[in-house]
Amino acid sequence: MATRCCDFTIDVECVKELCILLSCIKEKVTLEYFAQPEVLNRVPYLFVLLGGVCCALCSVGALLLFKPPRNVTDETKPEKSPFQELTGTGEYREENGVLEDKTDLSADTHPLKMIKTKYFWILWFLSLVNGEAVIFVSSFYKAYGETFISNDYFLTLVGSIGTGFISVGRIFWGFIADRLPLRLGLIVQNTMMVFLLLTFTLSEKAGKWLYFIWVVTMFGTMAGTTTYLTAATATTFGLKYFSTNYGLVSSSMIFGGILGSILSQNLTDHIGWSGIFALIAGFSFSGIVLSYIFDAEDVN
């Protein structure tokens, strides 16, 4: 919970508007960066505020954590959660008159063994290509909007609502993951991203409200990345070493961040917005291919 509270939930753009630009200069700003002292002087306080909010949310999340009971009886036996249904855990056996969790951890994959399997590398590259879509969309949606929308507050509102759709999207994709095979769900999610990215530039002709719909839909679709990679890692390699295994899968973003930075700095001025979004769609299309060859049922 603590991780989710800090992961995208704090809307930096909205806080920036409220804390820095609340009484911004009325004159039209033509510079790429703000240069007014009354604006710049508020920046240090913004970081203090964001740090305080993040600390408070993480503290609340940590206080709500607790260890589940080791032993259960027939009366206290909990119903299986959708995640347990998905990963095949949560079964109980009777021993000495007490029901105990009989989840088989003997088949769980050790991290050193996991990195030698093809399924790890499929998930690793899935994390990489999906992460590139997240990086580019979250970085460029506002810059692109500014090319035909002059209302900065509207663009900030789009980002704020889009952030909320990330949380909604995680719930939605979790619901889908409980009912569709992982491979099919991954294909659907990446296919949606390809479609949205290739048609995003139509919003320039259709107006700001189509832009709004496309941005919040992309944010909600991107949320499926975390949902599916988490479920795929647990289903494929088990729960015993889940934290370490998922950390290794997510390590692709170390290279993803560097790659995204290099591409954004060197290609933006050369291929234009259509080229940028086509490039990102190419990453998501790679996700479709990787999803197609991924089959968690064949791992063991």
Secondary structure, 3 states (H helix, E strand, C coil): CHHHHHCCCCCHHHHHHHHCCCCCCCCCCCCCCCCCHHHHCCHHHHHHHHHHHHHHHHHHHHHCCCCCCCEECCCCCCCCCHHHHHHCCCCEEEECCEEEECCCCCCCCCHHHHCCCHHHHHHHHHHHHHHHHHHHHHHHHHHHHCCCCCCHHHHHHHHHHHHHHHHHHHHHHHHHHCCCCHHHHHHHHHHHHHHHHHCHHHHHHHCHHHHHHHHHHHHHHHCHHHHHHHHHHHHHHCCCCHHHHHHHHHCHHHHHHHHHHHHHHHHHHHHHHHHHHHHHHHHHHHHHHHHHHCCHHHCC
